[in-house]
Amino acid sequence: MQGTIATFNEDRSGVIVLDGTDNAGRRIAFDAAAFDVSGLRLLRPGQRVAFECDEAGAVVAVRIVTMHA
């Protein structure tokens, strides 16, 4: 799934605003562990991300959206 970073906190947690017709505008929180999987140092509000959820719906990985040629 993909979305846009709404908030990113000093503790490395944050909130993603979801894209798509079914979930547009829905917000989903992620914790520091999900951010740490990315290997990134920082996220900025407005940045596009892809993310993965577990069976319970919790975000387990956040990654930057990249374009492939």
Summary of the structure (lengths in Angstrom):
residues: 69
radius of gyration: 11.2
end to end distance: 20.1
largest distance: 34.6
contacts: 175
relative contact order: 0.28
helix: 7%
strand: 41%
